[in-house]
């Protein structure tokens, strides 16, 4: 990853442009939500951009602090829109969303502790762990089940929440 500063030009490189594709996808999702095939297509496109932006950054040697922050922000924007949409449409209960967000809630608390202890700067990027990546895959799968209103959603929510909690604990162990 390049040095400490954030540069606007980092956002218009290939990885940043791929990441930014999640913004229009987040605008489209609420309109697609009533059609499961369309909603799953938007979800799949967002997942593809999440994989491709990191791959492109590594492949093109364009890993930057600004790109890492942008990736996290676009992840949160897209997921936030998806989850709010699924609650509004009745596909997920608010409690389900809280359980699905276990990792993110843990990360926010951990980030506050780490920054307050001045162990690292706000916005400094750390690589995702295998547990964190598993939690992300399970979150996407659980959202897909919610979109399709498939049986087994409650179990998927609980398993995803447990994996998110384990990922958050692993991050805490690494940081503290």
HELIX and SHEET records of a PDB file:
HELIX    1   1 UNK A    8  UNK A   12  5                                   5    
HELIX    2   2 UNK A   14  UNK A   32  1                                  19    
HELIX    3   3 UNK A   36  UNK A   59  1                                  24    
HELIX    4   4 UNK A   65  UNK A   88  1                                  24    
HELIX    5   5 UNK A   94  UNK A  100  1                                   7    
HELIX    6   6 UNK A  102  UNK A  116  1                                  15    
HELIX    7   7 UNK A  130  UNK A  147  1                                  18    
HELIX    8   8 UNK A  153  UNK A  175  1                                  23    
END                                                                             
